[in-house]
Amino acid sequence: MRDRTITIYAATNLPPMLIGAVRDLRAVWAAEELKLPYHLHWLDAQNGEHRADWFRAFNPFQKFPAIDDGGTALFESGAIVAYLADKARRLIPPPGALERTQHDQWIYAAVNTIEPSVFDLFVLGMMPPDMPGLAERRERSMQQAKERLGALDRVFHSRAYTTGDDFAAADIVMAHVLTFGRDESLFDGLDMVKDYLRRCTARPAYQRALAIQTAGKPANAA
């Protein structure tokens, strides 16, 4: 693929509790990790700029993230991370290889198996404590999250990252999913998961992506 600047559609004007949680961070982290040239097109989340009709061309669900790479439009963070890794030809096996299928299963596991209950706990943590049914729903989500994170913890007893001993594109998605776990009790007894998350979020590219999302839209930026 020829070099060109990728546009990443990202959220700005975020409530403080959502800093680090919006999934466009995965796209920015991947671009930073892979050293791909990109431009951020900021959309004011609280004022609903991502609900504009024109944005449907990039994401029919009008959510974050979306990218435009010279006319190639993509949405869904896992697909975007894999696309960017393919573009850079780094951190991902080539399409069609068995190793690629084994890699991609970890992206699917992150968003389909781990994320639902962990993200539900994140959302419940922002709810009023007297909300009817809150305790019961939290208990169900905590039980499911701990069960699935326990399985992940056992995986990390035999390897450092999702696909082996080297950081891969799938780890961008998996590690960001784990950052939804703002309640430290979620990780009690899961030392391998905690160590994995610390390794991933200590990476300079993650730290740059988090700083970008925290700062939001600079003056005079699109």
N, C-alpha and C positions, 0 to 999 in steps of 0.2 A: 504494500500500500504506500502511496506517496505521502510525504509529510504535509500536513496541513493543520491549521489550528482548529481544535474541537471546541464547540460551544457547550458548556455545561449549564443547564438551567437549575439554579439553586435558590433556596429560600433565604430571605433576609427579613429583618424586623420580627425576630422570633421571641416568644416569651422565654424568660431565663431557664425554665425547667426543660425546654426543648433543645437548648444548646447541646450539640453533640449527638442528639437523637435523630435528627432529620436524615433520611437515607441518602440525600445528595452527598453527604460526607463520604460515602463509599466511592462514588464516582470521582470526587476530588482526591481522595486518598489514592485511588488507583492511578490517576493521572500523575500525581506527585511521585508515587512509588516507581512508576514506569518512565518518568522524565519525558512525558508527552506534552507538547505545547497545547495549551487550552486557554479559553476565555470564559469567564464567568458572566452569565446573564442573570442578574439578580431579579427576583420576583418577590414583591412584598407579600409575605404570607398572611399577615393579620388583616391586610386590606384586600385580600383575595385576588391579587394580580394573576395568580396561576389559574383562576377561573375564567380568564378571558377566552373568547372563542378562538383566537389565533393559536393559542397554546395547544388546542386539541390536535393540531397537525403533528405535534411532537409527543404528546401523551394523551390518548383518548380519555383517560381517567382523570386528567388534569391534576396529577400528583407529582411529587418530587421523588427521584430525579428524572430528567430527560436530557438527551444530548442531541446535537446536530453536528455530524462530521461531514462537511462538504456536501450536504444534501441527504446523507444517510441519517435518518432520525430513529432513535431508540428510546425506549422507556424500560422500567424495571431494573433495579440496582444490580441484581445478579447478572442479568444479560449484559448490562453496560460494563461491568467489571471484566467479564469474560471477553467481550469485544475489544476493550482497550488492551488487555493482555495479549490477545491475538494480534492486534495492530502493532504492538511493540515487540512481539515474538519473545516475550519474557514471562516467567512466573506461571506458565501454563503449557501443557503438552499440546502438540499439534492436533488440529481437528482430524477425526477419523481414527486416531490411535486409541487402543484400549486404555492407556494411561489417561487419556483425555476424559473418557467416560467415568473412570474412577475419580478423577479430579472433580468433574462437574457434579457428581453425586453429593459432594460436600457443600456445594453452593445450594443445592436443593434441600439438603438436610438442614442447613442453617436457616433458610427462610420458611421451610414447611414443617420441620420437626422441632427445632429449638425455639424459633422466634415466637410462635403464637402465645405460649404460656408465659414466656419471659416478658414479652411486650405487654401482655395483659396485666402482669404485676406492675410494670412501669406505669401504665394508665391508672390502675387502681390506687397507686401511690399518690396520685394527684386529686383523688376524689375526696369529698367531705367525709370525715370519719363516721358520721351518723347516717350515711347513705344506706337505705334498706338493702339488705342482702350482701353488703360489702364483705363482711367477715367470711361468709360462706363461700363467696366467689373467690376471695383471696386464698382461702384454704385449698380449694380445688386447683387453682392455678399454681400455687406453691408446690403442691404434691406432684402435679404433672411435670413442672419445671425441674424439680429436684430429681425425679426419676430419669428424665432425659439427660440432664446434666451429669447425673451419675454415670450413665452409659458413656457420655463423652469423656468424663474423667478417666474411665478405664482405657479408652483409646489412647489418651495422652500418657499412660504409663509405658507405652511401647514406642512412642514417637513424639517428636517435639511439636509438630504441626499436623494439620488435618490429613495431608497426603504423604507425609514422611518427615524427614529430618530437616527439610528446607522450607522456608516460607514460600507460599504459593498464592495465586490470585484468590483462591477459595478462602484463604485465611482473612482477607480483607472483609469479606461478607460475614464469616463466622465470628470474628473478633468484634465487629461492630454490633452484631446481634447481641453479644454478651454484654456490651456496654449498657444495654437497657436494664441490666440488673443493678439498679441503684440501691436496693436493699441488701446490705452486706450479708444478712443472714441467709440469703439465697445460696451463697457459696460456702456455707459452713460444711466442713468435711470434704470439700472438693479442691484439694490443694493443687492438683495437676491442672484443673481448669483455671484456677486463679493465677498460677504461674504462666500458663499459656497466654492469658489475657494481658498480664503485665508485659510479657515479651512483645506481643503484637502492638500494644498501645505505646510502648517505649520507642517504637521505630520513628525516626525523624519525619518520614512522610506522613504518618498518622498525626504527629504533633503539629505539622504544618497545616494539614487539612482541618484539624480541630481549631487552630488559631484563626484560620480563614473563616470558618463558620461562626466562630465566636465574635469576630470583628464585624461580620456582615458587610453590607454594601458601603464602600467608601464614597466619599464625596465625588461627584461628577462621573460616577461609574454607571454602566448600563445595568 
